[in-house]
Amino acid sequence: MINAERFLADLHELRSFGAAGVGKGVVRPAYSDADVAARRWLATKFEAAGLRVAVDAMGNLFGIAQGPSVLMGSHSDSQPEGGWLDGALGVIAALEVARSCGGVSVVSFQDEEGRFGVTTGSAVWSGHLTLAEADLLKDHSGVALGAARLAVQGMVTGEVSPAQFSGFIELHIEQGPTLDTSGEQIGVVTDIVGIRDMKITFEGQQNHAGTTPMHLRRDAFQAVAAFNAELNERFRNVVTPSTVWTIGHLSLHPNASSIVPGKAVFSMQWRDGDAERLGRMETIIRDTAAEIAEARGMILNSGTMLGLEPVQMDAGLRGALERGAEAVAPGRWRKMPSGALHDATNVSRLMPVAMLFVPSIGGISHAFEEDTDETDLVAGVEVLAQAVAGLK
């Protein structure tokens, strides 16, 4: 049996590393002082649970059980302004199941939140990305991952072989409104959507904002605005109601009120459960950007394409979770897809994977207000424990 009080106490203590803002906010980006301190704290918890601590060059932190085991966990880094449960729940839940049930190893993957890319730590561990390639990735401040990971160099023990693990199960908050709205307690994930992410740059001509006529301007921001409007129109007959796309981080140069911006750099991200549709969307994005650039006298540059394919959950592991859900929350659980990206996508390259969701109050995540009722948190851990028992 799990110890609910111990589990919740550990979860709250992990939040203290980088606690910020209102409510239960956390600022714990990958390789920050708070992130490294949290990983060192987790290592002591793993050791106390009788797990062997191992850390690879990326800073992925493992607590490894003796003999073959199921791997459970998630990540402990946060968004620049995040909540206390995103990722952290999966790590502490896995720790509690390892202590209570045995035969379970635990992992906290590094940089899941994408300071440097897309689920970077598990991408390197799974072979989707080489360490040399990852080291060249830069955050929005221009810091290279290769320089940032020096912060965990003192913890590194060496490579961690996936061969010792029979499968991977990840517990996570839903990060959406479905379970909270329906009043259900558990979601058993059927599949995880695929994702594509790239940077696009429009470079025009910086000029005086008061003396440059509108029809002569090569305004980079106007190019972004036109691109966004045209993209929405061209996607209309391609996407489904569950398809999403986002123009995210946008930087203008020189970003001054009296200067026509000569350069705009922005992130373009899109997600869907169908790989073919993701490819069609990429073609539309590239063609639209090229047409906008040509029409407005812009130089167009596209950055490295990052992304992951859609992934189906393993039938055996998923079945164990479904049986656990029915035992813990009879009639109050559902099968559902994941619209958010998770480390399980990368790990699926190495072994069978499955995922479990608990509700997010108000559907809020990636924000200081992120929260889940503690009864639901405990229920999620109980389902994991039931699943592990069913797999033995």
N, C-alpha and C positions, 0 to 999 in steps of 0.2 A: 504493500500500500504506500502511496505517496504521502509525504508530510507536507500538507498544504501551507502550514504556517512557515515552515522552513523555506519552501519555494517562494512565497510572497516576500519574505524578508530578504532573500537574496536578490529578487527582482528589484525591490526598492533600493537596496544597497548599490546595485549596478547603476541605477539612475543617478546616484550621487556623483559619479564621474562625469563631469560636464553639465550638471544640473543648471538650468538657466530659464529665464523668462517666467511667465505666469504658469499656473497649474503644474504640470509634470514635464515641462519642457527639458530638452537635452540638446547640447551643442557638443558633439563628439565626432568630428570628421576624421576620416582615415588618417592615421599617422600623427594626429595632433597629440599634445601632451595628455589630454583627457583619454584619448583612445588607447595610447600606450599604457597609461596607468590602469585602465580598465582591463586590458589584456593581462597585465601582471597580476592583478587581483583574481581574474578568472583562473589563471594558472595555479594559484594557490588553492583555489576551490577544487580544481580538477585533481590535484595531488591528494587533497584531504579525502576525496571520494575514492581513492585507490586507483586512479587513472594515471597512465604514463603521459606526461606532458611532452608534446612535440610541436615545433614551430618551423615552418618552412621559410624560404627566403622572402616571400611576399608578406609574411607576418600572419598567415593563416594559422590559427591556434587550435591544436587538437588535444583532447584528453582521451587516450586510447586504452580500451579494456584489454584484458588478457584473452588471447584466442580470437577466433572469428567473431565478429559482432555487427550489429546494425549501427550505422552512423546516423546520429541525429544532431540537429543544431540549426544555425542560421548565421547571423552576423551581429556584431556589437558596435560597429561604427554607425554614425547618424547623418542625417541631412544637415546642411548648414544651420538650419533651425528645425529641429525634429522633435518627436515625442519619445516617451520612455519605453515604448513597447515594440516599435518597428525593429525587427531583428533580435533585439534583446530577449523578448519573450521566448523565441525558439531556442536560444542558447541556454537560458536558465531552466526552461522546461526539460530540455534534454539532460541537463545535469541532474535534475531531480529524478528523472526516470532511471538514469544510470545508477544513482545511489539506491533507489528503491527496488529496482528489478534486476539489475546486472545484465551482462551481455550487450551493453550499449556503450558506444563511444560517442564523444561529443566534439563538435567543431564550432568555432566562430571564424567565419571567413572574413577576409579583409576587403575593404573598399567595395562592398556591395552597393553602396549608395552612389557610386560613380563620381567621386571626386576626380578621378583620372580616366574613367571610361565607363563601361557597362559591366557591372558585377566583376570587377577586375580580378580580385583574389581567387575566386572559384574558376574564373576563365583561365588563369594561368595553371592552377592545379589540375584542371581537366584536360589541358593541352589545347584548348581553343585559342590560346594566345601564348607566345613564348615569353619568358622573363625578359629577354633582350628587347622584344617589341614593346612590352609593357613599360619598361624603364624609360622609353622615349615619350610616353604619353605625358601631357602637361595639364595642370588644372587651369582654372580661369585666371589665376594670378601669374601663370607662366612657370610655376614650379614643376619640375620633372619628377615623375614617380621614382625614378632611380635615386634621386637625391632625397626624396621624402622617406623612402623605406629604410634609410640609415637609422631612423629613429627606433626601429625594432631589431637592429642588427645584433644587439647583445642578447636577444632572446632566441635567436635562430639555432635549431639543433640539426637541421638537415631536411632532406626530402621525406615526404610521407607517402608511402605506397597505398593506392586505393585497393589493392588486391586483398587486403585483410578485412574489407567491409563487404557485407552481403547485400546492402542496399542503403538508401538514404531517405529519411523522413524529416520533413521540415514543418514545424508548427509556426503559424504566423497570424497576426491580426488580418482581417479581411482587407482593410484600407478602402472600403467602399460601403454603401448603405444597405446591401441586400439583406444580410442577416439581422441587422438592427431593426430594419423596417418590418421584417416578417415576424420578429419575435423569436426566431430560432437561435439555438445556442452553438451549433457546430456546422461547419461546411466542409465536406470532403471534396477535395479538388479533383476534377476530371482531366483537365489539361491547362497548360500555361500558354498564353499568347506569345507570338514572336514579336520581335522589336527590331527596328532599324533606327540608327542615330547618326547624324553627320553635321558638320559645320558648313555653312555657306557664307561666302563673302561677296558683297557687291562693292566695287570700288569705282567711284565717279570722280567728281572734282570738288574739292573744298573751295568755298568762295564766300564773299561778303553777303550777309543775309539781307542787307538793306538796298544794295545797288545791283544785285544780279536779278534780271527779269525772270519770271517764272518759266517762260518757254525756253530759256537758255540754260536752265539749271540741269546739272547732272547729280541730283540729290539722292544719296544712297538710301536714306530712310524712305523716301517716296518709292524707291524700287522695292523695298521690303513690303511696304503697304500694298503695292500693286500685285506683288507676288502672292501675298496672303489671300487677297480677294480672288484672284484668278484660280489659285489652287483649290479653294473651297468649291468653286463652280465646276472645275474639271473632275473633282473627286465624286461629284454627285451621283453618277451612274456606275461607279466602281465599288464604293464602300458599302458596308452594312451598318445597321444601327449600333453594332458593338465595336466597329472600327473607330480608332481615335488617332488624331495627329495634333502636334503641338509645335508652334514656334516658341522656343523657350528663351534661353539666355541670349540677350541682344546687347551688343555694345556698339556705340556710335563714336566716330572720330571726326573732329576733336570733341564732340559732345558739349558744345557751347551754344548759348541762346542766340548769338549774333553771327553764327557761322553756318552756312549750308554744309551739312555733313558730307564729307567726301568718301567715307568708308563705313560700311555696316557689316558686322560679323554676327551671325546668329546660329542657334542650334535648331535643327529640323529633326523631329522624332515622330515615328508612326508605329502603331501596333495593331496586330490582327492575328487571328488564329489560323489563317490560311497563308502558307508560304507563297503561293502563286499570286495572291492579291498583294502581298507585301512587295513583290517584284514589279507588278503593274504600277503600284503607287510610286515606286522609285523612278520608273521611267517618266511618269507624269511630272514628278518633282524636278527632275533634271531638265526635261524639255521646257517646262514652264520657266524655270530660272534662266535658261539660256535665251529664251525669247524675250523675257523682260530685260535682260542685260543688253541684248542687241538693240532693242527698241529705245532704250534710254541712255545709250552710250556708256555702258558700264563694263568694267572688266569683271568677269565671273571666276571665282575659285571655289572648288569643293574640297572639303577635308576628307580624311579617312572615314570610310563607312564602317561603323561598328554595329553589331547586331547579333541576335540569337534566333534560332528557328523555333517554331511552335513545338511543344512537347506534350505527349500523352503520358498520363500517370500509369505506373505499373499495375496491372490487374490484381496481382497477389497482395502487394502492400496496400493498395487502395481497398481491397476487400477486408483486410484486417482492420483498417481504420473505420470502414463502414460498420462492421460488427461492433467495434468499440463505441462508436457513436450511438448506435441503437441501445447498447447496454447502459451508457451514461446519460444520454438525453433522448429517451424513446419518443419518437414522433416529433422531435424538435431539432432535426438536422436535415440537411439537403445535400445533394450533389451539385457542384457548381464549378464553372471555369474560373481561372485567375486572370484578370486583366492587368495585374501588376507583374513585373518581372521579379524572379527570385533566383537564388543560387542553385536551386534544384534543377533549373534549366541546364546549367553547365554540367552539373554532376551526372545528369542523365546520359552523358557521353561515356561514363565510366561504369555505371551500375543502375539497377532499377531504382526509381524514385517515386515518392508520394508526398502529398501535402495536405495539411489540415488547417482550417480557418476557425477563428473565434470572432465574434462581432466587434466592430468599431463603432463606438457611440457616435451617433450622428453621421456616420460614414467618414469621419475626419481622420486624416493621417498626414504625415509630412508637415506637421504643425505642432506648436506647443500644446494645443488643446487635445491632442490625440489621447484617447483613453478607452478602457474596456472594463466592464464590471468585474470585480475580483472573483465573483462566483463563476463567471464565464471563463476567466483565466484558468481557474482550478479545474474546471470541466475539461478544458483542452488537454491539460496534463494527464488527467484521468483517462481520457480516450487514448493518448499515447501509451500509457501503461497497459491498458487493456489490449491494445494492438500488439505490443511486444510480447505479452503473455500468450497471445494467440498464434504468434509466429514460432514459438519455441516447440 
